Amino acid sequence: MSERTITTVEELDALPIGSVVLRHGRAFQRFGPRAVVFGEYKMWQCTDGGFVRSTKDGSSILPAIVIYEGSQP
């Protein structure tokens, strides 16, 4: 698969669950709906355990390079 850069929230939202993007040397994976403490669902999680916290839509990790595209269920 060739590397591609995404720059919009719409492109980010279109990535299936399991997808991984790279932003400033940090990898973020997309997760599906799940219950979390305080009801603050974050769909992108960094592999170092940190969640994308500054925006609920994930725009804080844009632009990002898609390094793995998950499969649709």
N, C-alpha and C positions, 0 to 999 in steps of 0.2 A: 504494500500500500504506500502511495506517495504521501509525503507530509503536506498538510494544508494548514493554513492559518485562518482562524475565525475571528471576526471583529465585532459581531453584533450579538445581542442577547437572543435574538431569534435563531441565529445559527447555533448558539450554545444550547438553547431549548430543544432544538431538533435532534441533538445527539441522543442516542439510545442509552438506557441504563447500562452501566458497566464501562462506558467510554472513559478514556483518560486523556486529559489535556495537560500541556506543560506551559507554565508561566513563570518566568524569571528563575528557572532551574528547579521549580517545585512542581510535582505532579499532583493533579487533582482528579479524583474519580467521581463519576456521577452515580448517585444512589437513587433508589425508588422511594415511594412514599413509606413512611414509618413513623411511629409515635416516638416523640422525644420529650425530654423534660422541658417544661415551660411552653410546650407547643411551638417551639421555634424550629421548624423543619428546615434543614439546609441540604439542598440536593447535591452540592459539590463538597467533597471532603479531601483535604490534603493528606498525602500518605504519611506525613509526620504527625498526624492526629489532629491538626488544626482545621477548624471549619472556616469556610468563607463567611466572615462575620459582618463585613461592612455593608453588604447589600444582599437582600433576599433573592434577587434575580441572578446572582453570579457575575454581574458586570465587573466586579473588582478583579476578576481573573482574566479580563480581556485586554488586549488581544492574546490569544492562546494558540498553541500549536497542537493539533490533534495527533496523539501518538498511538492511540488505540481506539477503534470505534466498536463499541459493544454491539451485540446482535439484538434485533427486535424480538420481543417475546412471541 
